[in-house]
């Protein structure tokens, strides 16, 4: 799966990846932020976990 596809899926679903924690947060207006692990997000987006892990690694590399 292409990185741009994963970016789009995350945006559409309302999730943001946090480089510091390596977890995902819902973009909500509430005071209580919900965070999720990679496997949960892959399940919710119906994509392979390996693709999401690869995307995360690229995000980390870009941030360095």
C-alpha positions as CSV (number, residue, x, y, z in Angstrom):
1,X,0.0,0.0,0.0
2,X,1.3,3.5,-0.9
3,X,2.1,6.0,1.8
4,X,-0.3,8.5,0.2
5,X,-3.1,6.0,0.5
6,X,-2.4,5.4,4.2
7,X,-2.2,9.2,4.8
8,X,-5.6,9.6,3.1
9,X,-7.2,6.8,5.1
10,X,-5.9,8.2,8.4
11,X,-7.2,11.6,7.5
12,X,-10.6,10.3,6.5
13,X,-10.9,8.3,9.6
14,X,-9.8,11.2,11.8
15,X,-6.6,9.8,13.2
16,X,-3.2,11.4,13.8
17,X,0.1,9.6,14.3
18,X,2.2,10.9,17.2
19,X,5.9,10.5,16.4
20,X,6.9,10.8,20.1
21,X,4.7,8.1,21.5
22,X,4.2,5.9,18.4
23,X,0.5,5.9,19.0
24,X,-2.5,7.2,17.1
25,X,-5.0,9.8,18.4
26,X,-8.5,10.6,17.3
27,X,-9.0,14.1,16.1
28,X,-11.9,15.0,18.4
29,X,-13.2,18.1,19.9
30,X,-13.5,16.5,23.3
31,X,-11.1,17.0,26.2
32,X,-10.3,13.3,26.5
33,X,-8.0,12.2,23.8
34,X,-8.3,8.5,22.9
35,X,-5.1,6.8,21.7
36,X,-4.6,3.6,19.8
37,X,-1.9,1.2,19.0
38,X,-0.9,0.2,15.4
39,X,-2.8,-3.1,15.4
40,X,-6.1,-1.3,16.4
41,X,-5.7,1.3,13.6
42,X,-4.8,-1.3,11.0
43,X,-8.0,-3.2,11.9
44,X,-10.1,-0.1,11.8
45,X,-8.7,0.9,8.4
46,X,-8.8,-2.7,7.1
47,X,-5.2,-2.6,6.0
48,X,-2.3,-5.0,6.7
49,X,-0.4,-4.3,9.9
50,X,2.9,-4.6,8.1
51,X,2.0,-1.8,5.7
52,X,1.1,0.5,8.6
53,X,4.3,-0.4,10.4
54,X,6.3,0.4,7.3
55,X,4.5,3.7,7.0
56,X,5.3,4.5,10.7
57,X,9.0,3.7,10.1
58,X,9.1,6.1,7.2
59,X,7.4,8.8,9.3
60,X,10.1,8.3,11.9
61,X,12.9,8.4,9.3
62,X,11.5,11.6,7.8
63,X,11.3,13.3,11.3
64,X,15.0,12.6,12.0
